[in-house]
Structures are given as structure tokens and as C-alpha cells.
């Protein structure tokens, strides 16, 4: 049986936007600055604590996504056809 599965694409991070974190899903992180270092260092604050500016790596933020298309997969094992 062939099933269709949606694929998603991550949108780039934006300054001034609030994102959920991978540390704890109830925490939010608002970006104030993105520094282009070898690993892209991001500055901002957690949960509207504007006095507590800290840095975070890009891998710790859950970016917004958009639907990119569909792929066909096997309904039993999940391999791409």
C-alpha cells in the first residue's frame, strides 16, 4: 500500500521573532541579534525576561516550517518509493 507523506522546509530565523526551544517546549526565546560565527550564535531572551540577555546556538531553536511537497512511502515499512 502506498501512502503520501507531506514534507516540510525550515524557514530562516528572524530577528525580533519568538520561537519555541528544544530545551523545554514551554519556554520561548525571542531573538535580538544573529551573529555569523562558524556555528551561528544567536542572542536573545527567554519568556519575556528582557533583562536576561543570553546566547543560544541555532540547533536549540525550533524554526517555523512550511509545506514543501509530498513524497510516496510504503505503508508498512515507511521507506520512500
QUINORKA-V892780 format. One record per residue. N is the residue number from 0. RES is the residue in one small letter. PHI is phi in whole degrees, -180 to 180 (NA if undefined). OMEGA is omega in radians with two decimals (* if undefined). D_LAST is the distance of its C-alpha to the last C-alpha in Angstrom with 1 decimal. Layout:
N;RES;PHI;OMEGA;D_LAST
N;RES;PHI;OMEGA;D_LAST
This chain:
0;x;NA;-3.13;10.9
1;x;-99;3.09;8.2
2;x;-118;3.05;9.6
3;x;-100;-3.12;10.0
4;x;-126;-3.14;11.1
5;x;-75;3.03;13.7
6;x;-113;-3.07;14.1
7;x;-126;3.13;17.7
8;x;-122;3.11;20.0
9;x;-77;3.05;23.3
10;x;-86;3.11;26.4
11;x;-67;3.13;29.3
12;x;-73;-3.11;32.1
13;x;-122;3.08;35.3
14;x;-71;3.13;38.9
15;x;90;-3.13;40.6
16;x;-100;-3.12;37.6
17;x;-104;-3.11;37.1
18;x;-128;2.98;34.0
19;x;-81;-3.13;33.2
20;x;-110;3.06;33.2
21;x;-83;3.13;31.1
22;x;-69;3.12;34.5
23;x;-152;-3.02;35.3
24;x;-69;3.08;33.5
25;x;-86;3.12;36.9
26;x;-85;3.02;38.1
27;x;-120;-3.11;37.7
28;x;-134;3.11;38.3
29;x;-100;-3.08;39.8
30;x;-83;3.07;39.4
31;x;-109;-3.13;42.7
32;x;-159;3.05;41.8
33;x;-119;-3.13;39.0
34;x;-104;-3.12;40.2
35;x;-83;3.02;38.3
36;x;-101;3.13;38.8
37;x;-56;3.14;36.4
38;x;-120;3.10;34.6
39;x;53;3.14;35.4
40;x;-85;-3.08;38.1
41;x;-118;3.08;38.4
42;x;-107;3.11;41.7
43;x;176;-3.12;42.2
44;x;-139;3.14;43.5
45;x;-91;2.91;42.2
46;x;44;3.10;42.9
47;x;61;3.04;45.4
48;x;-91;-3.00;47.6
49;x;-67;3.11;48.6
50;x;-82;-3.04;51.2
51;x;-109;3.13;48.7
52;x;-80;3.12;46.8
53;x;-143;3.13;44.5
54;x;-105;-3.11;41.7
55;x;-149;3.09;38.1
56;x;-83;-3.05;35.1
57;x;-60;-3.11;32.2
58;x;-67;-3.09;29.8
59;x;-87;-3.09;31.9
60;x;-110;3.07;31.3
61;x;-90;-3.09;28.5
62;x;-77;3.02;27.9
63;x;-71;-3.12;27.3
64;x;-128;3.00;23.8
65;x;-129;3.12;22.6
66;x;-72;-3.05;19.5
67;x;-105;-3.12;17.5
68;x;154;3.13;14.8
69;x;-133;3.02;11.7
70;x;-127;3.08;7.9
71;x;-98;3.14;5.6
72;x;-129;3.06;5.3
73;x;-70;-3.12;6.7
74;x;-70;-3.11;10.3
75;x;-94;-3.04;11.9
76;x;-106;3.09;10.8
77;x;84;3.12;9.0
78;x;-77;-3.13;6.4
79;x;-74;3.13;3.8
80;x;-98;*;0.0
